[in-house]
Amino acid sequence: MQLQKVFRAGNSNVVAIPKEFSEELGLKAGQEVAVEKIPGKGIFIGKPPKKERKTGVKAEFKKWLEEVLEEDKEILDELALR
């Protein structure tokens, strides 16, 4: 445990996170962190969970696209040659 002083920055109270803690947690300047008040215990500061990235294409869209491409294969091939 390290003691840190609270200081003002604009309208907020701020506590600096020691460099070794930041490095260990992989925190970077400007990054969001989760701040949670735990009743009777104080405040917990931690990294928020990674945001889920939308990956891939929904199966129904992929199936539809494959059908359309197959149905219109001749037209698309002709357009590609122009």
C-alpha positions as CSV (number, residue, x, y, z in Angstrom):
1,M,0.0,0.0,0.0
2,Q,1.2,3.5,-0.8
3,L,-0.2,6.7,0.6
4,Q,-1.2,9.3,-2.1
5,K,-2.4,12.9,-1.6
6,V,-5.7,14.0,-3.1
7,F,-5.4,17.2,-5.2
8,R,-7.7,19.4,-7.2
9,A,-7.9,19.3,-11.0
10,G,-10.7,21.5,-12.3
11,N,-13.9,20.5,-10.4
12,S,-12.6,17.1,-9.5
13,N,-10.5,15.6,-6.7
14,V,-7.7,13.5,-8.1
15,V,-5.4,10.8,-6.8
16,A,-2.3,9.9,-8.8
17,I,-1.7,6.2,-9.6
18,P,1.9,5.3,-8.9
19,K,4.0,4.6,-12.0
20,E,4.8,1.0,-11.0
21,F,1.0,0.3,-10.4
22,S,0.2,1.8,-13.8
23,E,2.9,-0.2,-15.6
24,E,1.8,-3.4,-13.8
25,L,-1.9,-2.9,-14.9
26,G,-0.9,-1.7,-18.3
27,L,-2.7,1.7,-17.8
28,K,-2.0,4.5,-20.3
29,A,-2.7,8.2,-20.0
30,G,-6.2,9.0,-21.3
31,Q,-7.4,5.4,-20.8
32,E,-10.7,4.9,-18.9
33,V,-10.7,3.0,-15.6
34,A,-13.5,1.8,-13.5
35,V,-14.0,3.5,-10.1
36,E,-16.3,1.8,-7.7
37,K,-17.2,2.7,-4.1
38,I,-17.3,-0.4,-1.9
39,P,-19.4,0.3,1.2
40,G,-17.4,0.0,4.4
41,K,-14.2,-0.7,2.5
42,G,-13.4,2.4,0.4
43,I,-12.9,2.9,-3.2
44,F,-11.7,0.4,-5.8
45,I,-10.0,1.5,-9.0
46,G,-9.5,-1.0,-11.8
47,K,-9.4,-1.4,-15.5
48,P,-12.9,-1.7,-17.1
49,P,-13.6,-4.9,-19.0
50,K,-12.6,-4.8,-22.6
51,K,-15.4,-3.7,-24.9
52,E,-16.7,-6.4,-27.1
53,R,-15.8,-5.9,-30.7
54,K,-18.4,-6.9,-33.2
55,T,-16.8,-9.6,-35.1
56,G,-17.9,-11.5,-38.2
57,V,-21.2,-11.4,-40.0
58,K,-24.4,-12.9,-38.7
59,A,-24.9,-16.4,-40.2
60,E,-28.3,-15.5,-41.7
61,F,-26.8,-12.5,-43.6
62,K,-23.9,-14.6,-44.8
63,K,-26.3,-17.3,-46.1
64,W,-28.4,-14.6,-47.8
65,L,-25.4,-13.0,-49.4
66,E,-24.1,-16.4,-50.7
67,E,-27.5,-17.1,-52.2
68,V,-27.7,-13.7,-54.0
69,L,-24.2,-14.0,-55.3
70,E,-25.0,-17.5,-56.7
71,E,-28.3,-16.4,-58.2
72,D,-26.7,-13.4,-59.9
73,K,-23.4,-15.0,-60.8
74,E,-23.8,-14.5,-64.5
75,I,-24.7,-10.8,-64.2
76,L,-21.9,-10.1,-61.8
77,D,-19.4,-11.9,-64.0
78,E,-20.5,-9.9,-67.0
79,L,-20.2,-6.6,-65.0
80,A,-16.8,-7.6,-63.8
81,L,-15.5,-7.9,-67.4
82,R,-16.6,-4.3,-68.3
